[in-house]
Amino acid sequence: MGGLARKSAILNKAKLNKTNFFVVDAGDLFFKTKTINPGIPTDIAKINAETIVSSFNKIGCDALNIGEKDFALGIDYLKGLKENSEFPYISANIKNNLGSFIFNPYTIVNKNGLKIGIIGLSSSFEYENILVEEPVEALKKIIDFVDAQSDFVLLLFNANENDLNKLHNANLPVDFIIQSKSKKRSNDGGKKEIPVYSCGDRGKYLYEFDFLYNEINNKFIDIAQYESTIKLMERKINNLNNPTNQNVQKTNQENKLEQIKNYKIKMKEAEDVIDNAVNKIIVNKIALDKNFIDDPEILKIVDIGNKKRSLIPNPPHGQPGHRHGH
């Protein structure tokens, strides 16, 4: 819960500096596991989820994609959270057992004339009274409609790697993907046509994306990808120039010079892409450490949740929900 106050402090600072500012979450926001044991674990999970809702109401959120873990306490409880939320829940492929949308499939956010189409998706999972349509097929049904209304299409995807690969192969007009469900933290958007970023699953980082555009119909270039290429080529060149490197000692001078030449060419190509990019995506990965002063308004909300948890009595030792401290 402590990370909420730090996230809010970072976002408050960003709001002061950016006019086109929006906040999204790609899913699995409320719970850490798919199922929660009854009794004390359920009581604590509810307090945590309600604390998150109150905090996000204060922070502001433009769209929350619903992931599998968000159903850990059932669909009725999740609907109750939604009723108390001042931000939209979205999902284009999670439906009720009659095949109707439970949440809006997308939302259009207008920031100073820039229209951002935000779509929610989840990889398939099973849960009582819920149908989860195959995500790429569900996306195909609405993507052209959303794209026609938007300057930029952002996909929030609670995705496994197999579904991400299917999406990349589908050649759909998606500009950017933020992925939940993955444990990795991305340094760049990868080498596929659509940049994909995952923030990891431990909540220790907040990702800030700057979308800098001059011609909205032009392609956005993921600057981090090409910066990674430049750094890699620099390391390779330094290794070849290192006289203590045993592998380099076995390489004749002619081959060494040829490799350095090729690395420099790749560096130059990456630098040219960055220099000539009309529209750019710049990523800033921010560690939620003690360098940031917690937002006092969110701390108050978190403290209320802490007090509620402290009032829950410990069950006898050995029974489900027994806690060895706070």
Secondary structure, 3 states (H helix, E strand, C coil): CHHHHHHHHHHHHHHHHCCCCCCEECCCCCCCCCCCCCCHHHHHHHHHHHHHHHHHHHHCCCEEECCHHHHCCCHHHHHHHHHCCCCCEECCCEEECCCCECCECEEEEEECCEEEEEEEEECCCCECCEEECCHHHHHHHHHHHHHHHCCEEEEEEECCHHHHHHHHHHCCCCCEEEEECCCCECCCCCCCCCCEEEECCCCCEEEEEEEECCCCCCCEEEHHHHHHHHHHHHHHHHHHCCCCCHHHHCCCHHHHHHHHHHHHHHHHHHHHHHHHCCEEEEEEEEECCCCCCCCHHHHHHHHHHHHHHHCCCCCCCCCCCCCCCC
